[in-house]
Amino acid sequence: MNRLSPLVLLALLAVGPLAAQTVIRPAPPLDSARAALRDELLVLRDSLNSVDGAAARLQRDFRGASGASLVSRARTMRQACARSDRTVPPTRKAVQSFGLPDSAKVKRRQDLLGAMDQLKDALVRCETEFAAMSQPDQGERVRGYGNDRAIRVQTAIRSYELVLRDFLGTMGIRVQPLGAGPRPTL
């Protein structure tokens, strides 16, 4: 056992410098078609973030806010849902027209298109429900039902995001936060 100790120690000392030589290469750049598809999908994702933010503000304020404030929150939800709803058709068209040679990719696209249809239905319902709640005398209705309606649209957004993540992974499209670079090495 004594003779092995120096060998193990030398092996461990040799591995340290080798680990420092690990090269992390950035992902290869996307071709123009995948970059355009990514951009369309990000526009929709960003518009959904405004719905999510409006829902979070409504959920935060529903207990202590005045009726007028709640009506304002309902109006903001209606506007955010309407903007996102208008963003779905061009995004759907971009996904539909993107050529896919692989049957696994075609399946992921069909899944994404189905998720977009469900998302669009949820956004239309959100816009309709919050349009009714954004009338001047509807503050208490927003207090009673607004959170439930906001959670429904948030649930639809989360379902869509899961399918979108799978689609992007299948397509080899990595989405990083704006300004994020490669992870630092340790």
N, C-alpha and C positions, 0 to 999 in steps of 0.2 A: 504494500500500500504506500510505503514511503517513496518508492521509485516512481509511482504514478503521479504523485502530487506535483512535482516540478513540471511534468508533461502537461497536466491539466492547466496549471498556471500559465505556461507558455502558450497553450492554445487559446486561453481566454484573453491574454494580452494581444495575440495576433488578430483576434476577431474584432476588437475595438476599432483599430484603424480602418479595417475593411468596411465597417458599418458607416463610417464617416464618408465613404466614397459612393454611397448610394445616390443615384441621380433621379430626381423627380422631374419628369417631363410633363409639360402641360398637355392637355388633351389636344388632339389634332384639330385644326380649324374646321368648321362646318362648311359644307358646300353651300352655294348660294340658295338652293332650293330649301335645304333644311334650316338655314339661317332665316329665310323669309317665313317659313312655317313657325319657327320658334318665336319670331317677333309677333306674329299674329296671336299665338297662344299667350304670350306675355301681356299683350294689350287686354285680353279678356281677363287674365289673372289679376292684373292691376285694377281693373274696374270692379272685380269681385272683392278686392281689398276695401274699397270704399263702402260696399254693402256691409261687410264684416265690421268695419269701424263704426258705421252708423248704428248697427245692431248693438254693438258693445256700449255705445253712449246711451242708447235707450235703456239697456239693461242696468246700467250703472245708476241712472237718474230716476227710474220709475217710482221709487218709494217717496223721495223727498221733493221732487220737482212739482212745480205748479201745473195746472191743467194746460195753460198756454205753452209752457215749455215742452210738455209731452206732445202736444199737437205739432209743435215745431220739429220735434224728434221724429214724429210719424211722417211729416212732410219730407224730411231729409231721407228717411228710409225709402219713401216712394220714389224720390228723385234718383237715389243710388240704384235702386232696382230697375228703374226705367233705363238709365244709362247702360247698365250691364246687359239688359235685355236687347238693346240696340247693337251691342257688340257681338252677341252670339252668332247671328247669321253670317257676317263676313268671316268670322273665325271658322265656323262650320264649313263654309265654302272652301276655305284654304285647306282644311284637313281633308275634305272630300276629294279635292282635285289633286292632292299630292300623290304621285305615282309610287306604288309599293310593289316590288317584285316578289317579296317573301310572304308566304301564307300566314306566318305568325304575326307579321307586321299588319297584314290586312285584318286579322282578327282583332288586334289591339286598336286599329283605327275604327272598326265597327263598334267596339266597346266604348271608345271615346265619343263617337257620334251619338250613341245611345245615351251616354251620360250627359252630353250637351243638350239633348232633347229634354231629358228630365230636369236639367238645370234651367232651361228656358221656361218650362212649365212652372217651376217654383218661382222664378223671377216675375213672370206674368201675374201669378197669384199674389206675390208680395206687393207688386205695384197696385193691384186692384184693392187688396185689403187695406194697405196703408193710405191709399187715396181716400177711402171712406173714413178712415180714422184721422185724417188730417184736416177735417172740417173744424171750424172754430169751437163748437160745443162738444167735442169728442174727447176731451182730456181724460176723463175717468174711464172711458172705453179703452183708450190707449194704456192706461195704468193696469186695467184688468186683463186685456188680451194682447197687448203689444209684445210682451216678452215671448209668449208662446209663438206668435207669428214670426218673430225675429229668429227664434231657435229653429223653426221649420226651414227657413231659407238658409240659415247657417249649416244645418244638417245637409241640405242639398249641395251646398258649396263644398263641404268636406268630402262628400261622396264623389263629386266631380274631381276634386283635387287628387284623390287616390287613383282614379282611373287615369288622370292626366300624368301623374308620376310614372305609372307603369308604361304608358305610351311613350313618354320622353325617354325612359330607360331603354325601351326596345329600339327606338330610333337613334340611340346614341347621342342624344341632345342633353348636355349638362346645363343646368340653369343655376347660376350662382348669384348671390346678392350683388347689386351694383357696387363696383369698386373692390370686390373681394378678389384677391389674388390666390396663387397656390398656397397650400398650407405650409407653414414653416417646418423645417426638419428639426428634430431634437438632437 
